[in-house]
Amino acid sequence: MTVQEIQSLLARELDGDEIQHTAAEWQKYPLQLSYRAYADGIAFLQRQYASYGLESELITFPADGKTTYADRHFPLAWDV
């Protein structure tokens, strides 16, 4: 596929208004700066992937100060 074909495909398939709406919906999660909001944001993304027909696995992580996944260390949660 050429660059022009890819650009044409994207222009046909993507809706800028939908992208902005989804980004605005997702933005509220990281802005809350809490472990609960982080988990809710990941669940939101999983639902979005499913709505596009993609399969994903939701993995929850304890904020125990010990758990490490890939390069991410999950420190103790201070959320009330």
N, C-alpha and C positions, 0 to 999 in steps of 0.2 A: 504494500500500500504506500502510496506517495504521501508526502506532507500535505499536499493540496487535497487529496482524497480524505485524509484524516480530519483536516480542518472543515471540510464540507460535511462530513459525518457528524462532527461535534456541533456544528451550526444547526443541523437539522434536529438533533436529538436533545440538545440542552436548552433549558428555559431559564433565562437570566433571572426572571422574577421568582421562579421556584427556588433557584439556588440562593438568592438573597433571603427569602423567607425561611428556608431550612437553616441557613447560617445564623439568622437572628434567633431562631428557636434554640439552636445548640449553644449559642454564646452565653446564655444565662447560666449554664452549668459551670464552666471554668471560672466565671466571675464570682461565684459564691465561695470559692477557696475553702472547701470542706471535703472530707472524704466521702460523705454521703452524696454531695453534689457530683464528685468525680465518678462515683458508681452509677448515679442516675444518668450522667452524661454518656457513659459507656453503654448503658442499656438503651438510651435514645439512639446512639449510633447503630447498635445492633438492630433495632427496629427499622431504621432507615435502610440498612443493608438488605434486610428481609423484604422490604417493600420494593426493592429493585431486583428481587429474585436471587440474591446472593445468600450463601450460607455462611454463618459465623457462629463461633462459640463464645458465650459469655463466661468469663472466668472472674470470680470475685477474689479479692485479696484481703487478707486481714491486715489491719494497720497495727501490727504487733511489734514493730521495730526490728523484726528479724527476717521477714519475708523478702526475698529478692527474686525478681522475674526478669529475665533478659538482662538489661543494664539498669533496670529501675529498682531502687531500694525503697521499700515502703516503711517509713519511720512510724513511730508511735503516733496515733491519732490523738489530738487534743480537743476534738469536737465534743461538745456537750451532748 
